[in-house]
Amino acid sequence: MNTASKLGAFALGLAAVFGGAVGIGKVAGPTGATVQAEQAHAGGHGEGGHGTETKGRKGAAKVVPGGLQVSQDGYTLTPETTVVEPGEKADFRFTVNGPDGRPVTGYRPLHGKKLHLIVARRDLSGFQHLHPTEAGGGVWTVPLTLPKAGTYRFFTDIQPEGAPEQLTLGTDVTAPGNVEPEPLPRPVRTAKVDGYEVRLDGALVPGRSSKLTLTVSKDGEPVTDLEPYLEAYGHLVALRDRDLAYLHVHPDGEPGDGRTRPGPAITFYAEVPSSGAYRLYLDFQHGGKVRTAEFTATAGTGTVPSAPPGESGGGHGDDHTH
């Protein structure tokens, strides 16, 4: 793993409720010989694994965590292409098709945006949080570069008008070439990015709502003037190792509510449904720029294979598409 682009992580019982969909939908996965190494790296999750959770007794409906389905409640994430050349800037276009088979054009905003697009390679590297623009007729477009060969999971957070709840749909996009999976960074308590240090505190267990606090400092001093980003002082995404089950959670409180301070601490209340390893991505804005601090966390009996010395995580201060 490229240590210049990655940060530390720490062992933590993460919490955040996965937006689950009842029932099994269509799932898009990696294909082709070029991604076989990734498949071996990711492993599989069948019955009894943590790819799905089951509620109730035998015969009860299965709950599929967010992002594992390309279709849910009649809505389908439909990219114009599922192949993007690595290292080359592309105009990535897609639609969300509704129950009538037509592209959806009406959405309820979520955290200030009609649609959030999250991208990560299946080894949890290459994270991007993008905000596509509408090209008309229900088509979304965003400039996109996939840095390395591999299979990437694309997630959309949406709530179409008329849909009863927020949906997280996911599909795979392949960057062809020789795939070299990167090991999951080892867990540590702090992450550094662009001169900032972020500390993640909390003792959480699966299935229990607990407090998670991320504290931002710069040059050894607490940052007390974080800027609002997506109607909050911080934005957290978590992906479960191996199956990339998806979690999208915002902090407790919001700017202007009379009680939430602009740092240095950002508080989340969250819950994970299972033991396992997770990769966390915290977006925060300061000085007019969004930065991402990355962590590895474990919940319950989850473990992380040892990474080579110095490969303890990542973060980046790349420009985000707002």
N, C-alpha and C positions, 0 to 999 in steps of 0.2 A: 504494500500500500504506500502511496506517495506521501511521505511524512510532511512535505511542504504544504500539502493541501488538506491535512487532516488533523483532528484534535483528539484530546483525551475523552475518556468515557468512564463510567464507574458503575459498580455493582449496586443495583437499586431495585427494589420491588416497585416497578412502575405501575401506575394506575390510570386507566381511562377507559370509558365504556366503548367498546367497539360498536359502531353503528351497524347492527346486524340485520339481515333480511331473512325472513322466515321462508324456508323452501330452497331448493337448489336451482340456480340459474345456469346459463351457459357460461363456461369459463374458458378464457383464452390463455394458452400456455406456449412455451417456447417450442420451436420446431427446427429441424435441420441438424446436420452433423456439426455445424460450427458452434452450436450451443450445448453439445453433449457434456462438455466440462462443467458448464454452469449447472446442468441438471444434477450431475453427481455431487457438486458442491452444495446445492440447495437441499438435496434429499427429497423425500416424498412424505405426504401425509394422507394416509387413507383412513379407514375406520379405526378409531381408537387414537389417532394422532390428533394434533391440535389444529388441523386444517378446518375442522368444523367442531362446534360445541353442541351438545345435546341438552335440552331442557326437559325435566320431568322424567317419567318412567319410560319403559320400553314402548316404542310405538309413538312417542311424542315427536312433534315437528322438530327438525334440526334447524339450528340458527347458524347462518353463514356470516362470519365477520365481514365488515365493510371492505370493499375493494376486490374481493375474490370473484365477483360476478360481473360479467359484461352486460347482463340484462337483469333488471329487477322491476317488478310491478309494471311490466309492459314497456319500460324505457330501456334503450340499448345505446351504448357508446359505439359509434361507428367512425373509425378513422378512414380517410381517403386512401392511405397507404399504411402498411404494417412493416415496411422496410425503409430505414433511413441510413444513408452512408455515414460511418463514423468520422468525426472530425470535420464534417462539412455542414455549413449552415443551411438549414432547410426551412421552407415555409410549410409548417405542419398544419393540416386542415382536418377538421372532423365535425361530425354532427352528433347530437343526441336525438335519436328517433323515438317518437312517442308510440303509444298503443295503436295508433292508426297507421303506423309505418312512415309517417312524415316527420321531417326535422322539427324539433321543438323550437319555438320562437319566443315564448313567454316564460320568464323565470322570476322567482322571488329572490331578492338579494340575500346573500349569506355573508355576514361580516363585511359588508360594503361592496361585495362583488357578486355578479350573477353566476359566475363560474370560477372555480379554482382548479388548476391543473397541477398535479404533483407527479414528478417523474423520478424514478430511482432504478438503478440496475438491480438485477436479482440477487447480487451479493451485497446489496444495501449501500453501494457506493454511487457517486454521480447524482446526488440529490439535487433537484431543481423544483422551485415553487414558482409557477408561472400564472399569468392572468391574460389569457387570449382575448382578442377583440372580435367583435361580430362583423362578419363580412357581408351579411345579408342572407335572407332566406334560411336562417337557422344554421348557417355555416360559421364555425369558429376558426380563427387562424392565429398562429403564434410563431415567431422566429425561434428556431430550435437547433441546438447542436448537441449531439450525443458524442461525448468525448472519446469513448473507446468502444471496441466491438463487444457485443453481448446482447442479451435480452433485457429490455427495460420494461418495467411496469408503469403504465400510465393510469392515473386515477383522476376522476372528476368528482368534485363535490358540487351538488346541484339540488335545487328544489324547483322543478317545473311547476308552473301555475296549474293548479288542479290536483297536484300530487299531494297526498296526505302528510308526507314527511320528507326530510332531507335524504338524498340518495348518494351513495358513494359507489360509482361504477369503475371497473378496471379492465384494461386490456393490455396485451403484450405487443411491443414494437421491437423489431430486431435490427441491430446494427451489425451487418455481416462482417466476418473476419475471424481471425484467430482469437479465441476467448481465453483470457487469463484471470480466473476468479481471484478476488482479493479476500484475505481472511477477515473475519469480523474483528474489529479492534477490541482490545481488552478493556474491561471496565475500570475507570478511575473517576474521581470525584470532580475534577475541574476540566474545562476546555478553554483553549485560547484561540482567538481569531482577531487579526488586525490590531494587536495591541490591547485587546479586551480580554478579560478573564471572566468566565461564567462558572459559578459553583452550583451544583445541583444537590439539594438536601432532601431527605425523606426516607422513611422506613415503611415501605408499603408492601402489601401482600395481595395476591390475586383474589378478586371477588369482594374486596373491601375498599370503600371510599376513604382515601387518605390524602393528606396534604403534601404537595410537592412544591418546593420553593427553588427558584432559580435566581441567583443574585449576580448582578453585573457590576464589574469594576473595570477601571482603566488606569494604568500606571499606578496601581496600588490604592487608588481612591474610588469610593463608591460612586456609581453613575446615578445621579438623582434627577436627571432631566431626559429620560427616555422619551422618544417621540411616538405618538400614536401610529400604529401600523395595523391595518385591517380592523379598525375600531377597538384596538386593545394595545397594551404595552408589550405584548409578546404573543407569539403564535407558535404552537407546538404540534408537530406531527410525529407519530410513532408508527414504525413498521415492525411487525413480528418477523424474526429471523426464519428463513426457509420458505414459508408460504406467503410472506409479505401481506398478511392481514393488516388492515389499515385503521389508524386512529387519528382523528382530527379534533383537537381540543383547544379551547381558548382559556385564558386565565380567569380567576375569580375577580369580578369587578371590571370597570371600564373607565376610560378617560372621561372626566367631567361628571362622575357620579357623586362627587363630594366626599368620597372615602378612599378611593384608589390612588395611591401615590405613583408618580412616574419613575419608579426605581428607588433604590437599587434592586429590590426584591420583586419578583413576579410570582404570584401564587396560583397554582392549579389544584383543583380537586378532581381526581380521576381514579379509574378502576380498570384493571386488566382482567380478562376472563380466564386466563390460564397461566400456568408456570411457563417459563421460556425466556429466551434472550430477545431483546428489542433494540432497535436503533432509534434514537430520538434526535429530532432536528428542531432547534429553537431559532426562530426568526425574531430579531429585534432591530429597531431602528434608532440610530443616534447620529447626529451630525448630518442628517439628510441622506444617510445610506443604510440600507438593510444588510445585516450580516447574519450568518447562520452558524450557530455553535452546535456541534454534533457530539452525541454521547452514545455509548453502549450501556444498556441496563439489563439486569436480570430480575425476574419476578419468581417468587417461590423457589422451586428446586431447579430453575433454569441455570444453565452453565454456558460459558463461552470458551471455546478452544483457545489455547494460548497462542497469541500472535508473536511474531518475531520482535526482538527488542527494538524500542523506539516507535513501533507501529501501534499507537494507543488511541487512535481516533482521528477525527478531522473536523474541519469547519471551513467556511469560506465567506469572503466579503464581496462575492461577485454581484453584479447588478441583477436585480429582480425585475421581471416584467410586471408592472403594476396595473 
